[in-house]
């Protein structure tokens, strides 16, 4: 490999950038006027060029990933770090890995951090912490449901206390009872009934193989590929567990939680339909303080039916669904935002429409640790591929152990309400 300076755009790189080119391509690129040999420069000039390269790469990566996530948060991981590992980006680190410890920068990086960074037994390396943390940040930006939950950073497990309340017949809060004694009458004491739930960190892992050509040819393409694929997949998997998780080796999803309230279909209601009475009755079963925080999660194939829901008023009607394109929250149903969610079941099945207050859902994550990321050049050595391994630790469940019977009425209420199957 030789380093050339580009005289025009080439293979995704801009004029003036330095690229590593295979020996057999050097002469043709120079002869065609595409590049020239890198001149000898002073150390100071090299540092200035590195800064210029970093700015260029940052802008390119940021533009590509921002288009993918549509969020300002993407720039958190697109920008190279001024301090830390010394690598311009995770893509540049990966290119150094494939060159092995013969790369002076990687060699210095491994020596400076001691035994914790180089796994010499299998040729593996831990990716610098700032890039693993940046991937976790990107995952949070890509998520929709998890950011709405109450997250607690923990070392391993969390004993989650909660008030064990199933009815508000004698107490609004579950155990604290208010008395109104006459003058001179002794006061009565209350004893709240507490319970405890255990949350344990479970691993979520992904392994991606990248070809050596991708590693060698474009650090920018690799950066975009890894960040987009891993962060999006991890975020969607976490959201899926929050909705549909079994609780066995993964989070307990609201659809499998004991506190879920399921609203029955209307008498004579046709299969695979959603009618106005369904959503009205779902809202009536939402715990009233939670309604102001609640969102609708709805399967996208239910849109044709949701879009025409209305309430008859005299000889006219009023819409239940509001498609307000000027509203930054987007469409709404009974005044609460709608999220067209891939985690909902198909229309007509329990879980196709959910009304939830996810501030009442608790998640835990590993304290002080971003995403655990490592790479190995030996695992797929014969295939000319490098393996990247990604691990996060996560668990979650609703804060409520069960639905509650209100003080005045018999229909239970909960922060999580779903519509039963219409078969």
Secondary structure, 3 states (H helix, E strand, C coil): CEEEEECCCECCECCCCEEEECHHHHHHHHHCCCEEECCCCCHHHHHHHHHHHHHHHHHHHHHHHHHHHCCHHHHHHHCCCCCCCCCCCHHHHHHHHHHHHHCHHHHHHHHHHHHHCEECCCCEEECCHHHHHHHHHHHHHHCCCHHHCEEEEECCEEEEEEECCCECCCCCCCCCCCCCCCCCCCCCCCCCCEEEEEEECEEEEEEEEEEHHHHHHCHHHHHHHHHHHHHHHHHHHHHHHHHHCECCCCCECHHHCCCCEEECCCCCCCCCCCCHHHHHHHHHCECHHHHHHCEEEECHHHHHHHCCCEEEECCEEEECEECCCCCCCCCEECCEEEEECCCCCCCCCCCCEEEECHHHEEEEEECCCCCEEEEEEEEEHHHCEEEEEEEEEEEEEECCCCCEECCCCCCEEECEEEECCCC
